[in-house]
């Protein structure tokens, strides 16, 4: 299989279903951002994290791959439900993880700045990319068919990365950096 096809050299690309669109189509911006997020999660997983956290992150990566495929689909020729395997239960998985980690964290009394240690900083990068993905997905939802729980999943995912950043700092005994007015 050749990696380069030359079919995108003129600024067009193919969607799942066969149609071709410009590379600045909102769908490409959305699934490109999801792909970027997935890559940063790969960087996160390459660090020293316990196996339970890595398992959750691998599940998130798989979900993001499905979301990217969903966003890359032309629904005039493919049914949305045939592409997206993400389920509402996947939101519950994130909420359970958020609650589990949050129980061990001190209450937030101030805004915190992104950082702490390298792993926590990567979590914050994942959080901000997730927020951008959320905005891009909403723009796509305004134009094309959507699944109601997709934006909810991505919204919850940014919460997950925020709590994970704090949890990582706690685990590695790194102080959080508080915002000062």
C-alpha positions in Angstrom: 0.0 0.0 0.0 1.4 3.4 -1.0 1.2 6.1 1.7 1.0 8.9 -0.8 -1.9 8.8 -3.3 -1.6 12.3 -4.7 -5.4 12.6 -4.7 -5.2 15.5 -2.2 -2.6 17.5 -4.0 -5.1 20.0 -5.4 -6.7 20.8 -2.0 -9.5 18.2 -2.0 -9.9 15.1 0.0 -12.3 12.2 0.1 -14.9 11.5 2.8 -16.1 8.1 3.8 -18.8 7.4 1.3 -16.8 8.7 -1.6 -17.6 12.4 -2.0 -14.7 14.9 -2.2 -14.6 18.1 -0.3 -12.1 21.0 0.1 -9.5 20.5 2.8 -10.7 23.5 4.7 -14.2 21.9 5.1 -15.4 22.2 8.7 -15.6 18.4 8.9 -11.8 18.2 8.2 -11.1 20.8 10.8 -13.1 18.9 13.3 -11.6 15.4 12.6 -8.1 16.9 12.3 -8.4 18.4 15.7 -9.7 15.0 17.1 -6.6 13.4 15.4 -4.3 16.0 17.0 -5.9 15.3 20.4 -5.4 11.5 19.9 -1.7 12.1 19.1 -1.2 14.1 22.3 -3.0 11.4 24.3 -0.4 9.0 22.7 2.3 11.3 24.1 0.6 11.3 27.5 0.4 7.4 27.5 4.1 7.2 26.7 4.8 8.7 30.1 5.0 7.0 33.5 1.3 6.4 34.4 -0.2 3.5 36.2 -1.8 0.8 34.0 -5.4 1.7 35.1 -5.0 5.2 33.8 -3.4 4.0 30.6 -6.3 1.6 30.0 -8.8 4.4 30.3 -6.7 6.6 27.9 -6.5 3.7 25.4 -10.3 3.5 25.5 -10.5 7.3 24.9 -8.1 7.0 22.0 -10.3 4.3 20.4 -13.4 6.4 21.0 -11.6 9.4 19.4 -10.8 7.3 16.3 -14.4 6.4 15.9 -15.4 10.1 16.4 -12.9 11.0 13.7 -14.4 8.5 11.3 -17.9 9.8 12.1 -16.8 13.3 11.3 -15.1 12.1 8.1 -18.3 10.5 6.7 -20.6 11.8 4.0 -24.0 11.0 5.4 -25.8 11.5 2.1 -24.5 8.0 1.3 -23.8 6.4 4.7 -26.1 6.1 7.7 -24.7 7.9 10.8 -25.5 4.9 13.1 -23.4 2.6 10.9 -20.2 4.6 11.7 -20.3 5.8 15.3 -19.9 3.1 17.8 -19.5 5.5 20.7 -22.3 5.0 23.2 -23.9 7.0 26.0 -22.2 4.6 28.4 -18.8 6.0 27.3 -19.9 9.3 29.0 -20.5 7.4 32.2 -17.1 5.8 32.1 -15.6 9.3 32.0 -17.8 10.5 34.8 -16.9 7.6 36.9 -13.2 8.2 36.3 -13.6 11.9 37.1 -15.4 11.1 40.4 -12.8 8.4 41.4 -9.9 10.8 40.9 -11.7 13.8 42.3 -12.4 12.0 45.6 -8.6 12.1 46.3 -8.1 15.7 45.3 -8.2 18.7 47.6 -11.2 21.0 46.9 -10.4 23.8 44.4 -10.4 27.2 46.0 -8.6 29.1 43.3 -8.1 28.8 39.6 -5.0 26.8 38.7 -2.5 27.5 35.9 -1.7 24.7 33.5 1.5 22.9 34.5 2.9 21.4 37.5 5.0 18.5 36.0 5.4 17.4 32.4 2.7 14.8 32.5 0.2 17.3 34.0 1.2 19.9 31.4 0.4 17.3 28.7 -3.0 16.7 30.3 -3.7 20.4 30.1 -2.7 20.5 26.4 -5.1 17.6 25.9 -7.8 19.6 27.7 -7.4 22.6 25.5 -7.3 20.6 22.3 -10.5 18.9 23.5 -12.1 22.3 23.9 -11.2 23.2 20.4 -12.5 19.9 19.1 -15.7 20.6 20.9 -16.1 23.9 19.2 -15.3 22.4 15.8 -17.7 19.5 16.4 -20.4 22.0 17.3 -19.8 23.8 14.0 -20.2 20.5 12.1 -23.3 19.7 14.1 -24.8 23.0 12.9 -24.4 21.8 9.3 -24.6 18.0 9.2 -26.4 15.2 11.1 -25.2 14.6 14.6 -25.6 12.2 17.5 -26.9 14.0 20.6 -24.4 12.5 23.0 -21.3 13.3 20.9 -20.9 16.9 22.1 -21.6 15.7 25.6 -18.9 13.1 25.4 -16.3 15.6 24.2 -17.4 18.1 26.8 -17.0 15.5 29.6 -13.6 14.6 28.1 -12.2 18.1 28.7 -13.4 17.8 32.3 -11.6 14.4 32.5 -8.3 15.9 31.4 -8.6 18.8 33.9 -9.1 16.4 36.8 -6.4 14.0 35.4 -3.9 16.9 35.4 -4.7 17.6 39.0 -4.6 13.9 39.9 -1.2 13.5 38.2 0.2 16.4 40.2 -1.1 14.8 43.4 0.3 11.4 42.5 3.8 12.8 41.8 3.6 15.2 44.8 3.9 18.2 42.5 2.3 21.5 43.7 -0.4 23.0 41.7 0.3 26.5 40.5 -2.5 28.9 41.5 -3.5 31.9 39.5 -2.7 35.2 41.2 -4.7 38.3 40.3 
